[in-house]
Amino acid sequence: MGLVLLAVAWVIGSARAKSDLMPAVKQAMPEAEYFERQNGTYAAWADSDKSELLGYVAIGMANGYGGPLTMAVGVSGPNGDIAGVAIAGHKETSAWITRVEKSGILESLIGKSHRDHFELGNDVDGVTGATYTSRAIAEAARSASQDAAGLLGLPVTTPPPPKVVFGIPEIVLILLFAVGYLAHKRGFKYQRHARWATMITGMVVLGFVYNQPLTLSNVNKFLLGYWPAWQTHLYWYLLMGGMLFVFTVDNKNPYCQWFCPFGATQECFGLIGGAKIQTAGRYHGFLKWVQRGLAWAAILVALLLLNPGSTSYEVFGALFDLVGSNLQYLLLGIVLLASMFIRRPWCTYLCPLAPVMDLYRTFRMWIKESWKSLGNKTAA
Amino acid sequence: MEKPRKQNRRLRDVIVLVIMLAGAALIILNTASNLIG
């Protein structure tokens, strides 16, 4: 029943009307009084008499952290320089988009030429902790500025293929998956040591340095079909692909117990306090249903809103990047304090990913059993 | 009369229940305020 409702939410969400672009178009060319739509772009006129063409506003799209990010970019003048930019639509978490907007990255694009590279760290300064969003803004702006410049009759070069982003987080993730997969096998002599080594590495690298743990947003993105370009989002593919691969082949969850940054943080607090309590005893079953209900509701709303990050309620940003609301900081404080006495309280009773993984495990078992019974029937 | 150990365990379970329900309530409040705001 729960799954059927999720499917219904997905269908309703997909059928919803697309957002209105006009406010962003106006923002991208504020001096224009009249806009005329022409094949997905907008001719910007000084007045409704169409006596003076100021330039063109084009819409560019690229994949951010949560999903597609759309930019309206106004281009004018003989050189096709950017006159104004505005975010027309996005699927990012509100805290990150606020951070990006305040950083001045949008203003820094004004005056750039359509011939520029729009490369993070080269001619566009990325925002720390919001690299994917910054990159999407730059890419969308480049694509839109080229479209608009083409309409102005300026020569437009074919954009180069996106560069493959393969750095420390990707390498560390592959290593953690490999160690987690090999070392959790029974009989491995240094299992305890290996587990602590992967947990601390996960906490430091995937948590505090890069803040890229697995979140409900990643899962929602997968379910909504927002599969970004592999070249720029290789980390997401490695994380989701690695999880699905090991889970399917080995029925083991290599992430949670071995290198989840927040799980490791809780265990570190557990070391301080002793953390002897395992479960809530007689209330364990009830709390597990609360956890499932929260996760289900969060996925349902995300599918309805077509926004993967809108209901991702983890407190990782508050801990690893110091970005979060007061309520998130309060929740983080409670969880970390509780971790001193209860073993991994977030993972056991609040993490939305645990029910998702349980469901996947059940689904896998069901397929396996069905396959087996089908084989037996055929043999008989 | 319940044995003290059993009483302690019961109290411990209630404390864990209250903490986790408080966490769930904070999650709901925060998500709702994000969606509305």
Interface residues (C-beta under 8 A of the other chain):
Chain A: S94 I277 T279 A280 G281 R282 Y283 F286 L287 V290 Q291 L294 A298 V301 L305 S310 T311 Y313 S325 L327 Q328 L330 L331 I334 V335 A338 I342 P345 W346 Y349 L350
Chain B: R9 R10 R12 D13 V14 V16 L17 I19 M20 L21 A22 G23 A24 L26 I27 I28 L29 N30 T31 S33 N34 L35 G37
